[in-house]
Amino acid sequence: MARRTRATTADDTDSLKENVEVNAGGKQVKVKQEGTKKGKARRVESDEEEVEEQVPSQPNGTDFHEVDQDAEGEEVDEDGVEEGEGTPRGRKRARINSVGASVPSSPKQERVLTLPRDDDGFIPGSVVRIQLENFVTYDWVEFRPGPYLNMIFGPNGTGKSSIACAICLGLNWPPSILGRASEISSFVKNDKESGHIEIELKGAKGEPNLVIRRNLSAKTRASTFTLNGKQTTGKEISSRMAKLNVQVGNLCSFLPQDKVSEFAQMTPQQLLRETQRAAGDPNLTMWHNTLITSGKELKTVQERVKENQELLRVMEDRNAQLERDVERYKERLKIEKKISQLRVLIPVKEYHEAKERYAQAKERQRTLHARVTRLRDRDAPVDAKLRQLDTQYKEFEKAREKKKNASKAKFQQLKTKWQNSEALENEADEVTNQLDGLKRAEKDRAKRIKDLENQIRKMQNELDDPPKLEDLQAINDEIRQLSTEHNRMKSCMEELQERQKANIDASAAQKAKIDDAMGQLQRLDDVRHRKLENLRKWDPHHAEAVSWLRNNQNKFKMEVFEPPMICCSVPDKRFTNAVEACFNVNQLKTFVAQCEEDYELLNRCLNDSNEAGLRKDATKINTWFRPKVEHLGPPMNDEELKALGFDTYAIDKINCPDGLLWYLTRELNLHRTAIALDGSKVDVSAAMEAVSRFGPRGEGGGATFIAGNVVNIVQRSRYGKRAAQNSTREVRPARNLVNSAVDPEVKKQLDQTLQEARQTLEEINEDGNELAGEERKIRNEDSQYKKKFGALDERKKKVVDTQKHLATLDAKIGTNKKKLKELESAPSADEKRADLRGLLLNLSRKRVKIALEYRQLISAAVADQAAATRSGLEFLQVSANKNALKALCEEKQVGYQHALAEFEEAHRIYLALKAEAKEKRDLSVALVRAMDQDFQDEFARMEVEGTVHVKTVEDLEAELEVEKANLEMIMQTNPGVIEQYEKRKAEIAKLTRSLKDREKTSQRLERTMKSARDNWQPALERLVESIGQKFSAAFDRIGCAGEIKIGPHDDYDKWAIDILVKFRDKEKLQLLTGQRQSGGERSLTTILYLMSLTEEARTPFSLVDEINQGMDQRAERAVHNSMVTVTCQDDSCQYFLITPKLLPDLLYHKRMKVLCVNNGDWLPEEKGIGNMMSLIDTFVRMRDRSARTG
């Protein structure tokens, strides 16, 4: 329908003009411009940040984040299989009922209805009224859509898509849903400070409608909400939308203009999710989420169960090996404990026996002491007389000793006088001998004087006629001059040696440079070295590990293989790209061991310790080992391989060590990866069927093949129809298995370095030869110096020796003259003779004096001896009296002495036993206190019962020897092994409990998944089948073909809905993608899918914007007619179709409502002018009048 315009003034250009909505019944609604707003609503931060990009999609507002318990009421296991907040999973599972859903299961039904329709035809949640102010292109507008199909059309730029924006933003969905501006403030009309969106939604039957208003500001991102005129929050609005099942965020129910292309670009998995949310059983999404979360959880639990079972087996095997040692160790501990107890009981028993002996000795000592005391009192008078005689005996003995000492002193003095007299006699004899030798001494003195005079005369003659000597000063001057020349020569030699050292260092440096360059050139030619250098650039840690392995290969029992990128190659360069495409990054860098022992050693050296010298911050080194078992063979024989266009298997085109073939077969399946260089020769469908065939035991079902530059990864589902599924990726150029070429620049630089070093070395050698010549010249000069210096030194020595000899002669002359003078001045023989006679007279007088004193001492000694004899006789008399009395007493006291001896012996025994008992008591107390509390309690009980004293010490010692012999028969066991056994035993118990909990969890999850799948899969298949029938029928009506099917997968998160379409007779059904089909084809497919989905939809309203762009007239007409038919049925929901154009003579239904956007700069400001309904009424009247007159 054309729009009529009229001219306006320039002042009207920025204002919004009146709009008129036209419906089938001729009803009109005026759109007017509102003046300034009265008052401002309180602002609340509730824009898209409050929405947090979360689209309400769960029906009835069900919360899926409650803590789960299994069917038996057991809590989640303690080892964290069910993680909550704060764990890496970061979420909790939903509570599951008996049918595997998070809400009560609903009965099976063919059609899921929306909320019951009210009397006015609107479904709760449908849009009843929309009012906009200063929103995008509108100054102010208000209109009321119908409960069924609403066709909104108008020219481009009039604001059709703004209505979709208003519905989205007004119901608190984020701007990102629209694919336009990211800030909500951008939707306020230009040059306006604020605006609002007001949407009236149909309430539940019998309840008032919901009037939601969102106030916008152009200056801030903040916005406010009111609900039925009361202030509210964005969260409350979102909650209300969830209860009404409004799904603006679902592209299957709300498809804005800028999101049309995204629908075709949705992955099949996303399409499945959005379809579930929009249509079918309301529990589909919940069942699906249950399967996804429980499936992931079950996989994790099963993996952990498998790991724990293997770990438990290993731990039990290891403890079984140690169990015998543990039992032996426990038996040894028991014996050691018994020995320690016996070693305590023996001293205790010894103490008790010593205590008994001490008591007996004490009693005997007391008895004997009383007997001795009685006998001693009886003989007391005789004892007193004996003591008196004993005192006298001691006094007389002292007097006798005193007189004996005086007599001894006199005799000692006599001896001294005698010795003095003999000494004087010897001295007189010596003087007499000297008198006899005076004549002979005089002759000897005369001879000595004559000899000295001759020696002095001879030496004086030699001094008077000395030999002729050279000038010593001249010789020294010559020596100094020669030394100066020699010092200069030494300096030259030192300088020369420094130059020679520098020459040698320079030569060594150049030789090292040459060796290094030669080594680098040699390594450039080494392929394995080049590969190692490439690995070093890529991953230095793995390169260091390779270098370590090359130096430590001898540590391993069998050969450990370096990563495949180093030890593997592809001789046929045509297959290099394809073969490398079979590897991932980690597989290319994996070290492969051939036995478990080497695998554990390799891991310990490279990953678990610093033994290999790798840095602590290094990444984990990839290692691999698997025991060899029977494995699956190639999927095709050679005839089938060639027939399908393949050249070979990847395993046949790779060169590697024999021990590495198991890794390439077991881990990479290279023996099952077929390669075709020419991809055009391969029938991909036939190849998919061939490589994914199941074996007789159910093995296989998937493989990889490479056709040209495409890697095809084929998997066959184990559920449903078991259809083969194929995922592809492009083959990239190989970088690691190729033999890297030598860099010519590097080689050229090394050659140049080598040439320069050799030339420099030649120059250095020439300099060295010149230096050697200089050295020979200097050494010749040094030889001449030594000869000259030797001659001068000999001359100097001769002069010095002569001078020393003359000086010695002069000194000897002086000494001899002194001796001669002493001899000549000695006294004469007569004088000497007179002196000796005088000395002899003095000696005689002294001897006479000593003789007189000697006579006096003899007289005194005789008197003292007589006194001493008298005292001795008195002493003997007293001694005889004492001995006689003592003999008499002894005769009378034989009984007393016998009793005393018995007492002393008993007392000695008493003291010894007392000390022994005390020592044994202290020892036993210390031993008992050193034992543990259990033994002390048992010991106390035994003392109370008296069982401690049952056995004798001999019995206990015999028992101790038996236990020691038993202990020696048991070998010593390392306590660390026992500690390890007990620790592992506790770990086994804990792991067993954990394993049971995990197995129980696994069973619960399997029950949950089975229950959920039994509900979800049939309901999903019914939904997709229903949508697919309508989708195929719609395509058939336009002469094309379309199909919708479910893409199952072992991972429920990857289940998908595949849309297959065909627009040309010669084409096959192809998957709808964002690149394969044209824009018109994608639009047509999208609208037909949405129409097929409409009849199954649960949402109160749906919207599509300009979906017919790019369609031809035939397709557009067919789509329109189908849409009218589908959306105007009795049970159809509200539907908005926004389009800028319509074809003539389209299908019309009385339930549909046509809304024409009449918006532009030339509409009048006055109300009532430019009313489109008036124009239509006038046109109808004029047409009817013309018909009547005609």
C-alpha positions, 0 to 999 in steps of 0.5 A: 500500500502506497503512502501519501505525503504532503509538504510541510514547513521547515520547522516540522522536519525534526518532529515525529508525525502521526502514524496510523495502524490499519487492521482488517476490521478498519480499526485505527489507532492514532499516534501522536507526539507527546510534549515535555515529560512531567516529572522524572522517574527514579533511576535504577541501575538495571540495564544490560549489566543487570541482565548479565546476558542471561536469557530466561529460558527455564519454564516455570522458573525452576531452579536447577542448582539444588544440591543432589542426593541419589535415589537411595538418599545418600549424600555425594561422595567425599572425594569430590566427584560431585563438586559444588561452588568453589570447585573447578566444576563451579556448579551443582547438579540438579536434584533428580527425580525418578524419571531423570528430570529436575522437575516432576515428569509430565505424561507423554503427549502429542502436543505441548500447549502454552498457557490457556488462552483468554476470552479475548483470544490472547495467550498469557505473555502475548503483547497487548499494547506497545508504547514508545517515546523518543525511541530510535525513529519514534517521537511517540507511538502506541499500537495494539497487535492482534493475538495471532499473526501480526504483519508489520510492514512499511518502507525502509527507515520508518522504524519497523525493526525498532519495534523488535528492538523495543520488545527486546529491550522493554522486556529486559533482554540485553542489546546484544540479542539484537546485534546492533548497538551495545549500549542501551543509551544508543536507542534514545532518539538523537537530540533527545535526553530520555525516552521510554518503552512501555509494553503491556503483556497479557496476564494469566487468565483471571489476572490483570495484564502486566504493564512494563515500562523501561525509562531510558537516558541518552547520557547514561547506561542506567535505566529504570523499570516500573511494573503496573506503575510501581518501581521494580528491578530488572531481575523481577522483570526477568523472573516474570518473563521466565514464568510466562516462558517469553524467549526473546533470547532464542533465535527460534522464537525471536529473530531480529533483522541483524540476527537472520544470518546467525541462525544459519551459522548456528551449530547443529548443537546450538540449534538442538538446544534452541529448538528444545527451549522453544518447542516440545516437552517443557522438560526437554532442556532439563532432561538434556542438561541432566544427560550432559552433566551426568554424562560428563560426571559419569565419565569422570567417575568411571575414569577415576574408578578405573584408575582407583581399581588399578591403583588398588590392585597395585597397592594390594599386590605390593602389600601382599609382598610385604605381609610376610615381613610384617608378620615376622616383624610383629613377632620380633616386636612381641619377642623384643617386648617379652625380653624387655619385660624379663630384663625388668623382672629379673632385677626386680626379683634379684632385689626381692631376694637381696632384700630377704638376705639383707633382713637375715644379715641384719638380724644376725648382726644385732644378736652378735652385737649384744653378745660382744657388749656383754663380754666387754663389760665383764673384762673392763678392770683388766682392760683399764690396767692394760691401758695404763701399762700401754701408756707407760710403754709409749712414754718410755719408748719415746724417751729411749728414742730421744737418747738414741737420736742424741747418740746418733747425732754425736757419731754423725759429727765424728764422721764429718770431722774425719772426712774434713781431716782426710780432705786436708790430707789430700790437699797437702799431698797435691801441694807436695806434688807441685813442689816436685814438678816446678823444674819440669814446668820451667823447661816447658815455658822456655820452649814455648817462648822460642816457638812463638818467636819463630812463628811471629818472625815468619809471618812478619816476613810474609806480610812485609813482602806481599804478592802483587794484586789487581785493582778490586775497584776496577774489577767491580766496575767491569762487573757492574757494567756487564750486569747493566748490559745483562739487565737490558738483555733480560728486559728484552727477553721478558718483553719477547716472552710476553709477545710469544705468549700473546702469539701462542694465545692468538694461535690457540684462539684461531685454532679453536675458532677453526675447530668450532666452525668445522664442527658447526659445518659438520652439524649442519650436515647432520639431519638429526642435529638439525631436527634437534635444533628445530625442536630447541627453537620450538620447545627448549625443554624437550630438546634438553631432554633429548640431549640428556637421553643421548648421554644417558641411554646406558641407564635403561634396560632397553632402548628409549626412543627419541620423539618421532619428529627426530627419529622418524622420517618420510622418504617419499616427500609426496606423503610428508604432509599427510603423514605429519597430519596424523600427529598432534603436537604432543605426539610429535614430542613424546619419548617412547619406552619399551618396558615399564621399568624404563618408563618409570625410570624415564618419568622419574628422571625427566618429570618427578625429580631433577636428576636430568638437570632440567629446570624446575619451571620446565613443562612436563615431558611427554612419555609413553609406554603400553604393554603389547596386546592384540589390536585392531587391524586395518579397516580395508584390505589392499584390494578395497584400498585401491578400489576406493582410490587410496594409495596406501596406509600412513604406516607404510610411508614412514621410516622409524625404529622397529620398537617405535612401530607399536607406539605408531600403531597403538597410539596413532592408528597409522596402520588404519589411516588410509592416504590418497594423494588425489582426493578427487579419486576418493568416494568420501561416502563409500570411504566413510562406510568402509573405514567405520565398519564394525568387526565381528566382536563389535570392535571398530566403528571409526577411523581416519583417512586423508583424501588430498588435503582433507583429513576425514575423522569418521565415527559411527554412533553406537545408538539409534541407526548407527549412522557414520559421522564425519568431521574434517580438517585441512592438511597443513604443510609439514614442518617437523618430519621434513629434512630441514635444508641447510641455511645457505647464509649460515653455511656461507658465514661459517665458510667465511669465518673458517677462511678468515681464521686460517689466514689469521693463523698463518700470519700469527705463525709467521710472527711466531717464527720471527719471535723465535729468531729474536729469542735465539739471538738473545740467548746467544748474547746471554751465553757470552755474558755468562762467560765474561762474568765467570772470568771477572768473578774468578779474578775478583775471588783471587784478589779477595782471597789474598787480602783475607790471607794477609789480614789473617796473618796480621791477626795471628801475629798480634795473638802470638805476641800477646801469648809471648808477653804472658809467658815472659812475665810469668813469676820465677820457680823460687817464688813459686816454691816458697808459696807452696811451702807456706800453703803446706804449713797452713794445711798441717795446722788445720788438721791438728785443730780437727784432731782435738775436736774429734777427741772431745766428741768421742767423750760426749758420745760415750756418755750419751750411749750410756744414757740410751742403754739405761732408757732401753732397759727401762722400756724393756721392763715395761714392755715385758709387764704389758705383754705378760698382762696382755697374755693373761687377758687374752687367756681370759677373753678368748670368748670375747674375741671370738664373739667380736670376730663373729660380729665384725664378719656379720657386720661386714656382710650386713653392710654389703647386703644393704648396699647390694639391696639398695643398688638393686632397688634403685635399678629395678625402680628405674627400669619399671619407670622406664617402661610404658604405662601398660607394663607399669599397670600390669606390674602393679597388678602382679605385685598385688596378686603376688605373681611377681615372686612366683618364678625365681631369678634362675627361672627368669634368666632361663626364660630370657635365654629362650626368648633371645634364641627365638629372637635370633632365629627371626631376621631383622626387618627394616622398620621403614617397610612396616611403616610403609605397609601400615601406611599403604594398608590405611590407604587401601582401606580409604581407597576401597571406601572411596571406590565403593562410593564412586561405584555407587555414584556411577550406578546412580548416575547410570540410573539417572541417565537411563531414566532421563534418556528414556524420557528425553530421546523419545520426546526429542524424536517426536518433536523433530519428527513433527517439525521435520514432516512440516519442514519437508512438506513446506519444501515440497510445496515450493518444489525443493527438498528439505529434511531435519534429522537428529545427529546422535553422539556418545557425548550428549553435549554434541547431539545435534539437529541437522538441517539438510536442504536441496534447491536444485534437482541435480543437487544432493541434500546438503547441510545448511551452513553459513557459507554453502547456501546463498543468502536467499536460500538461507532466509527461505530455510530459516523461515520454513524451519521457524514456521515448522517450529511454530506449531510446536512452540510453547512461547506466547509470541514469536517474531521474525524481521525481514526474513523474506529478503533475497527470496524470489516471488514464488518462494515469497508467496509460498512462504507467506501463504504457509505462514498465514495458514500456520499462524492463524489456527485456533491454537496458534500463538501470537506471531510478528512478521516484519517486512518492507514489502508485500506481493499483491494478491496474497492469502488473507485470514480474518485472524491476522492483523496488518500494521502499516508503519506510516512514519516520516518527515512530512506527516502533519503535526495536527491530530486528525489530519493525514489520517490513513483510515480516513483516506482508506474509507474515502477510497472505498466509498469512491470505489463503491460509487463508481461501481454503482454508476458504472 
